[in-house]
Amino acid sequence: MELALLYMIWLRILSGSIDIAAALLMYKLGNLEKAFVVNTSLALIGPIIFIVTTGIGLAGMQDKISLSKMLCLFSGILLIFISLRMK
């Protein structure tokens, strides 16, 4: 198994574990305002994991994918983030 794939898998496991831990913390807190703060902090972690795993995947495929396709992929990711910021 390729090293890049293993890193991607472990990052996704970490991300899921953080989400589960946050859900348990929200349950333990039992307060809507505090749970909202925990949930908002997750909004920072998700995109970071997404960008890092995508970057690792692209780095692992750099010899199998052309530069133009890589640029298209990064442009798509950029458009996703721009569309999320627009109201």
C-alpha positions in Angstrom: 0.0 0.0 0.0 1.3 3.4 -0.9 2.4 5.8 1.9 0.3 8.7 0.6 -2.8 6.5 0.9 -2.0 5.5 4.4 -1.6 9.2 5.4 -4.9 10.0 3.8 -6.6 7.1 5.7 -5.1 8.1 9.0 -6.1 11.8 8.5 -9.7 10.7 7.8 -9.7 8.5 10.9 -8.4 11.4 13.0 -11.0 13.7 11.5 -13.8 11.2 12.3 -12.4 10.7 15.8 -12.4 14.4 16.4 -16.0 14.7 15.2 -17.1 11.9 17.5 -15.2 13.4 20.5 -16.9 16.8 19.8 -20.3 15.2 19.7 -19.6 13.5 23.0 -18.4 16.8 24.4 -21.5 18.6 23.3 -23.6 15.9 24.9 -21.7 16.2 28.2 -21.9 20.0 28.2 -25.7 19.8 27.8 -25.8 23.5 26.8 -26.8 24.8 23.4 -24.5 27.8 23.5 -21.4 25.8 24.5 -22.3 23.0 22.0 -22.5 25.7 19.3 -19.0 26.9 20.1 -17.7 23.3 19.9 -19.5 22.8 16.6 -18.1 26.1 15.2 -14.6 25.0 16.1 -15.2 21.9 14.0 -15.8 24.2 11.0 -12.1 25.0 11.1 -10.9 21.5 11.3 -12.9 20.0 8.4 -11.6 22.2 5.6 -8.0 21.8 6.9 -8.3 18.0 6.8 -9.9 18.3 3.3 -7.1 20.4 1.9 -4.3 18.3 3.5 -5.7 15.0 2.3 -6.3 16.3 -1.2 -2.7 17.6 -1.3 -1.3 14.3 -0.1 -3.4 12.5 -2.7 -2.2 14.8 -5.5 1.4 14.5 -4.3 1.1 10.8 -4.4 -0.3 10.9 -8.0 2.1 13.6 -9.3 3.7 11.2 -11.7 0.3 9.9 -12.9 -1.6 13.1 -13.4 -0.8 16.0 -15.7 -0.1 19.6 -14.4 -3.2 20.9 -16.2 -5.4 18.3 -14.4 -3.8 19.2 -11.1 -4.5 22.9 -11.7 -8.2 22.1 -12.6 -8.5 20.1 -9.4 -7.1 22.9 -7.3 -9.3 25.4 -9.1 -12.3 23.3 -8.2 -11.3 23.2 -4.6 -10.9 26.9 -4.6 -14.3 27.4 -6.2 -15.9 25.2 -3.4 -14.4 27.5 -0.8 -15.4 30.6 -2.6 -19.0 29.4 -3.0 -19.2 28.6 0.7 -18.2 32.1 1.6 -20.7 33.8 -0.6 -24.1 34.7 0.7 
